[in-house]
Amino acid sequence: MWMSDGDLLALQRQGEHHIGLSLTAACPMTCSHCAAATVPARDHAKVGMAADLVARFCGELPALAARGVTRLSLTGGEPILALGAVADLSRAARAAGVATTVVTGLFWATSAASRRRIIAALPDVDCWNISWDRFHAAYVKLAHVVAAVGDLRAAGVRVTLRVATAGEDDPHLAALARALPDTEIAVQPILPVGRAAVDTPPATGAEEAPRWPCLSTGPLVMPDGTARPCCSAMMEEPDHPFAARTARDGLVALHRAWLDDPLLLLIRALGFRPVLRLLRILAPDHPLLAGTAPHPCAVCATLFRDPALAGRLADAARAPALAAQVRAAATVIFPAPPTPSPSPVSSKESRHAHAS
């Protein structure tokens, strides 16, 4: 099904209202397609987000809501390993009027008792995104997915299935559709990121493509407090060229940096065509300027993994004339965010929101 212009515009705008938190770099699974370079579940205590960061982020949720953030996604690794953090953040988010999504591989769903325990522990999660495909099938049976979806629906929450596949004829995708015909399924490509970078060839492209913009999901905070501009191609790139590089100054500061970055705003508002035109000036022999058009995320990963080239592109995007043109164009795509609260949330307010 083709997206309408309205659908595309809605996706462009969603990132400004969403923040992702990767709560751990650990996972019980070792799926070869994973965009995260995870470590074994036994190492979660070493690679989970620190409790003081979680507490700080809980306290910032009212201020984020005032800035227009409406959704918080909790991911990893496997976020259910950080069950207490998921409970605290989703509780604080609900008190602030922010919806919470958890992205899980369902390692915990192999028994009815385990499913009941996990679902009961997280009453403030609004949506569960379940990852299951030919990679996850080695760890979790389809029957357990069906049972988990049934239990979550009985708890009154929304469920979405996420499938990584190379095409619509994938038998695992077909099996899911047959078993859960009334459940939303989101199909996503496999990108050369994280563990998948080992087996996925680098992108090639053409100056006239891709024709659609960066559909960033918003900033992603890693377990160590560093940040990425999205949860996709830049997930394992700590030296990316965008301003949104850390959440150690808080999520409000991160959200502001993400919105204001000139290069990120350029690709979010106008897409990669202007960047590839800059590339023709800066690196005319670059492989992205010849060949077939790759996915936009693959363009991003290919361009911005070269620190020197990424820096030159970022400098070009900051040039006053171009930056002014981009900001003027972006006002058509992105409505102005609401004015943030003039004062930070106090520790007393934070504790009250956390306990609500």
C-alpha positions as CSV (number, residue, x, y, z in Angstrom):
1,M,0.0,0.0,0.0
2,W,1.4,3.4,-1.0
3,M,1.6,6.2,1.6
4,S,-0.3,9.4,0.9
5,D,1.3,12.8,1.3
6,G,-0.7,13.1,4.5
7,D,0.7,9.8,5.8
8,L,4.2,10.9,5.1
9,L,3.8,14.2,6.7
10,A,2.4,12.5,9.8
11,L,5.4,10.3,10.0
12,Q,7.8,13.2,9.6
13,R,6.1,15.0,12.5
14,Q,6.0,12.0,14.9
15,G,9.7,12.1,15.8
16,E,9.4,15.6,17.4
17,H,6.9,14.1,20.0
18,H,8.8,10.9,20.9
19,I,11.8,9.9,22.9
20,G,13.3,6.4,23.1
21,L,15.3,5.0,26.1
22,S,17.5,1.9,25.6
23,L,17.4,0.6,29.2
24,T,20.0,-2.1,28.7
25,A,22.6,-3.4,26.3
26,A,21.8,-7.0,27.3
27,C,19.4,-9.5,25.8
28,P,18.8,-13.3,26.2
29,M,18.7,-13.7,22.4
30,T,21.5,-13.3,19.9
31,C,19.5,-12.7,16.7
32,S,21.8,-12.1,13.8
33,H,19.7,-9.3,12.3
34,C,19.6,-7.1,15.4
35,A,20.4,-3.4,15.1
36,A,21.8,-3.5,18.6
37,A,25.1,-5.1,19.4
38,T,23.9,-6.7,22.6
39,V,25.6,-8.8,25.3
40,P,24.3,-11.8,27.2
41,A,21.4,-11.3,29.7
42,R,23.7,-12.2,32.6
43,D,25.6,-9.0,32.0
44,H,22.6,-6.7,32.4
45,A,23.7,-5.4,35.8
46,K,26.9,-4.1,34.1
47,V,25.2,-2.6,31.0
48,G,21.8,-1.4,32.3
49,M,20.9,2.3,32.6
50,A,22.0,3.7,36.0
51,A,19.3,4.2,38.6
52,D,20.1,7.9,39.0
53,L,19.5,8.5,35.3
54,V,16.2,6.6,35.4
55,A,15.1,8.7,38.4
56,R,16.2,11.9,36.6
57,F,14.3,11.0,33.5
58,C,11.2,10.2,35.5
59,G,11.3,13.6,37.1
60,E,11.6,15.3,33.7
61,L,8.5,13.8,32.1
62,P,6.2,16.7,33.1
63,A,8.6,19.2,31.4
64,L,8.8,17.0,28.4
65,A,5.1,16.8,28.1
66,A,5.0,20.6,28.3
67,R,7.4,20.6,25.3
68,G,5.0,18.5,23.3
69,V,6.5,15.0,23.9
70,T,3.6,12.6,23.9
71,R,5.3,9.1,23.6
72,L,8.1,7.4,25.4
73,S,9.5,4.1,24.1
74,L,11.5,1.7,26.3
75,T,13.8,-0.6,24.4
76,G,17.2,-2.2,24.5
77,G,18.6,-4.9,24.4
78,E,15.6,-6.5,26.1
79,P,14.0,-3.9,28.4
80,I,12.1,-6.5,30.5
81,L,15.5,-7.3,32.0
82,A,15.2,-3.8,33.5
83,L,11.7,-4.4,34.8
84,G,11.9,-2.0,37.7
85,A,13.0,0.9,35.4
86,V,10.2,0.1,33.0
87,A,7.7,0.2,35.9
88,D,9.1,3.5,37.2
89,L,9.3,5.3,33.9
90,S,5.9,4.1,32.6
91,R,4.3,5.2,36.0
92,A,5.9,8.6,35.8
93,A,5.0,8.9,32.1
94,R,1.3,8.2,32.8
95,A,1.2,10.7,35.6
96,A,2.6,13.3,33.1
97,G,0.2,12.4,30.3
98,V,2.8,10.7,28.2
99,A,2.1,7.3,26.6
100,T,4.6,4.5,27.1
101,T,5.5,1.7,24.6
102,V,7.7,-1.3,25.5
103,V,9.6,-3.1,22.7
104,T,10.2,-6.7,23.6
105,G,11.4,-10.0,22.2
106,L,9.1,-12.0,24.5
107,F,11.7,-14.1,26.2
108,W,9.5,-14.0,29.2
109,A,6.4,-15.3,27.5
110,T,7.1,-19.0,27.4
111,S,4.9,-19.9,30.4
112,A,1.5,-18.6,31.6
113,A,2.9,-17.8,35.0
114,S,5.7,-15.7,33.6
115,R,3.3,-13.8,31.3
116,R,1.0,-13.0,34.2
117,R,3.9,-11.8,36.4
118,I,5.4,-9.5,33.8
119,I,2.1,-8.0,32.6
120,A,0.9,-7.4,36.2
121,A,4.2,-5.7,37.0
122,L,3.7,-3.1,34.3
123,P,0.1,-1.7,34.5
124,D,1.1,1.7,33.2
125,V,2.5,0.5,29.8
126,D,0.1,1.6,27.1
127,C,1.4,-0.3,24.1
128,W,3.5,-3.5,23.7
129,N,5.6,-3.8,20.5
130,I,6.4,-7.5,20.1
131,S,9.3,-8.4,17.8
132,W,8.9,-11.8,16.2
133,D,10.2,-13.1,12.8
134,R,12.4,-15.9,11.5
135,F,15.2,-14.7,13.8
136,H,13.2,-14.6,17.0
137,A,11.5,-17.9,16.1
138,A,14.6,-19.8,17.2
139,Y,13.9,-18.6,20.8
140,V,10.1,-18.0,21.1
141,K,7.5,-20.2,19.5
142,L,4.6,-18.7,17.6
143,A,2.2,-20.3,20.1
144,H,3.8,-18.2,22.9
145,V,3.4,-15.0,20.8
146,V,-0.3,-15.8,20.3
147,A,-0.7,-16.5,24.1
148,A,1.1,-13.3,25.0
149,V,-1.0,-11.2,22.7
150,G,-4.1,-12.7,24.2
151,D,-3.0,-12.0,27.7
152,L,-2.0,-8.4,26.8
153,R,-5.3,-7.8,25.1
154,A,-7.1,-9.1,28.2
155,A,-5.2,-6.5,30.2
156,G,-6.6,-3.8,27.9
157,V,-3.4,-2.6,26.2
158,R,-2.5,-2.1,22.6
159,V,-0.3,-4.7,20.8
160,T,1.8,-4.2,17.7
161,L,3.8,-7.0,16.0
162,R,7.2,-6.0,14.5
163,V,8.6,-8.2,11.8
164,A,12.0,-7.9,10.2
165,T,11.9,-9.3,6.7
166,A,13.2,-9.0,3.2
167,G,9.8,-9.3,1.6
168,E,6.0,-9.9,2.0
169,D,6.3,-13.6,1.0
170,D,8.2,-14.3,4.2
171,P,6.5,-17.5,5.7
172,H,6.9,-16.1,9.3
173,L,5.1,-13.0,8.4
174,A,2.3,-15.1,6.8
175,A,2.1,-17.3,9.9
176,L,1.7,-14.3,12.1
177,A,-1.0,-12.8,9.9
178,R,-2.9,-16.1,10.0
179,A,-2.6,-16.6,13.7
180,L,-3.3,-13.0,14.7
181,P,-5.4,-11.5,11.9
182,D,-6.7,-8.6,14.0
183,T,-3.3,-7.5,15.2
184,E,-1.4,-4.6,13.7
185,I,1.9,-5.8,12.0
186,A,4.7,-3.4,11.2
187,V,7.2,-4.7,8.7
188,Q,10.7,-3.3,8.8
189,P,13.9,-3.8,6.7
190,I,17.2,-5.2,7.9
191,L,19.8,-2.5,8.0
192,P,23.6,-2.8,8.2
193,V,23.6,-1.7,11.9
194,G,24.7,-3.4,15.1
195,R,25.0,-7.2,14.8
196,A,23.4,-7.1,11.3
197,A,26.3,-5.0,10.0
198,V,28.5,-8.1,9.7
199,D,26.4,-9.7,6.9
200,T,24.7,-6.7,5.2
201,P,26.5,-5.1,2.3
202,P,27.2,-1.3,2.3
203,A,24.7,0.9,0.6
204,T,25.0,2.4,-2.9
205,G,22.7,5.0,-4.3
206,A,22.0,7.7,-6.8
207,E,21.9,11.5,-6.5
208,E,18.2,11.6,-7.3
209,A,17.2,9.2,-4.5
210,P,15.9,8.4,-2.0
211,R,12.9,10.6,-2.7
212,W,11.5,10.6,0.8
213,P,12.9,12.3,4.0
214,C,14.5,10.9,7.1
215,L,11.6,9.6,9.2
216,S,13.5,9.7,12.5
217,T,11.6,8.3,15.5
218,G,13.2,11.0,17.7
219,P,16.2,10.9,19.9
220,L,17.3,7.6,21.5
221,V,19.2,7.5,24.8
222,M,21.6,4.6,25.2
223,P,22.1,2.8,28.6
224,D,25.3,4.8,29.3
225,G,23.5,8.1,28.9
226,T,24.9,8.9,25.4
227,A,22.3,9.6,22.7
228,R,21.6,8.9,19.1
229,P,19.4,10.9,16.6
230,C,17.1,7.8,16.1
231,C,16.7,4.2,16.9
232,S,17.8,2.9,13.5
233,A,20.9,3.5,11.4
234,M,22.8,5.5,14.0
235,M,22.1,3.3,17.0
236,E,25.7,2.0,17.2
237,E,27.4,5.2,16.1
238,P,28.4,7.2,19.2
239,D,30.5,9.7,17.1
240,H,27.6,10.7,14.8
241,P,27.7,14.3,13.6
242,F,24.4,15.5,15.1
243,A,24.0,17.7,18.2
244,A,21.9,15.2,20.1
245,R,24.8,13.2,21.5
246,T,24.1,13.0,25.2
247,A,21.3,12.9,27.7
248,R,23.6,13.5,30.7
249,D,22.3,17.1,30.9
250,G,18.7,15.7,30.9
251,L,16.1,14.8,28.4
252,V,14.8,18.4,28.0
253,A,18.3,19.5,26.8
254,L,18.5,16.5,24.5
255,H,15.1,17.2,23.0
256,R,16.1,20.8,22.3
257,A,19.4,19.8,20.7
258,W,17.6,17.2,18.5
259,L,15.1,19.8,17.3
260,D,17.7,22.5,16.6
261,D,20.5,20.5,14.8
262,P,20.8,22.0,11.3
263,L,21.9,18.8,9.5
264,L,19.3,16.7,11.2
265,L,16.6,19.3,10.4
266,L,17.7,19.3,6.8
267,I,17.2,15.6,6.3
268,R,14.0,15.4,8.4
269,A,12.4,18.3,6.5
270,L,13.7,18.0,3.0
271,G,15.3,14.6,2.7
272,F,18.7,13.5,1.4
273,R,18.7,15.1,-2.1
274,P,20.2,18.4,-0.8
275,V,22.8,16.4,1.2
276,L,23.7,14.3,-1.8
277,R,24.1,17.5,-3.8
278,L,26.5,18.7,-1.1
279,L,28.2,15.3,-1.4
280,R,28.8,15.8,-5.1
281,I,30.8,19.0,-4.2
282,L,32.7,17.5,-1.2
283,A,33.3,14.0,-2.4
284,P,32.4,13.6,-6.1
285,D,33.6,10.0,-6.3
286,H,31.6,8.8,-3.4
287,P,29.8,5.5,-4.2
288,L,26.4,6.9,-3.1
289,L,26.4,9.1,-6.2
290,A,26.2,6.1,-8.5
291,G,24.1,2.9,-8.6
292,T,20.7,2.0,-7.3
293,A,18.8,3.9,-4.6
294,P,19.1,2.4,-1.1
295,H,16.8,2.9,1.9
296,P,17.1,6.4,3.5
297,C,18.5,4.8,6.7
298,A,21.2,3.1,4.7
299,V,22.2,6.4,3.1
300,C,22.4,7.9,6.6
301,A,24.5,5.0,7.9
302,T,26.8,5.1,4.9
303,L,27.4,8.9,5.0
304,F,27.7,9.5,8.7
305,R,30.0,6.6,9.6
306,D,32.9,8.5,7.9
307,P,33.7,11.1,10.7
308,A,35.6,13.4,8.4
309,L,33.0,13.5,5.7
310,A,30.2,13.7,8.3
311,G,31.9,16.7,9.9
312,R,32.2,18.5,6.6
313,L,28.5,17.9,5.8
314,A,27.5,19.1,9.2
315,D,29.6,22.3,8.7
316,A,27.9,22.8,5.4
317,A,24.5,22.5,6.9
318,R,25.4,25.1,9.6
319,A,26.3,27.7,7.0
320,P,24.0,30.7,7.7
321,A,22.4,30.9,4.3
322,L,21.6,27.2,4.0
323,A,20.5,26.9,7.6
324,A,18.1,29.9,7.2
325,Q,16.6,28.3,4.1
326,V,16.1,25.0,5.8
327,R,14.5,26.5,8.9
328,A,12.1,28.5,6.7
329,A,11.2,25.4,4.7
330,A,10.9,23.4,8.0
331,T,8.2,25.7,9.4
332,V,5.9,24.3,6.7
333,I,6.6,20.7,7.7
334,F,6.9,21.1,11.5
335,P,4.6,23.3,13.6
336,A,6.3,25.2,16.3
337,P,6.6,23.2,19.5
338,P,4.8,24.5,22.6
339,T,6.7,26.8,24.9
340,P,8.4,24.8,27.6
341,S,7.7,25.3,31.3
342,P,9.8,28.2,32.6
343,S,11.1,26.4,35.6
344,P,12.4,22.8,36.0
345,V,10.3,20.2,37.9
346,S,11.3,20.3,41.5
347,S,12.4,17.1,43.4
348,K,9.2,17.4,45.4
349,E,7.0,17.5,42.2
350,S,9.1,14.7,40.8
351,R,8.5,12.4,43.7
352,H,4.7,13.3,43.6
353,A,4.5,12.5,39.9
354,H,6.4,9.3,40.5
355,A,4.1,8.1,43.2
356,S,0.8,9.0,41.4
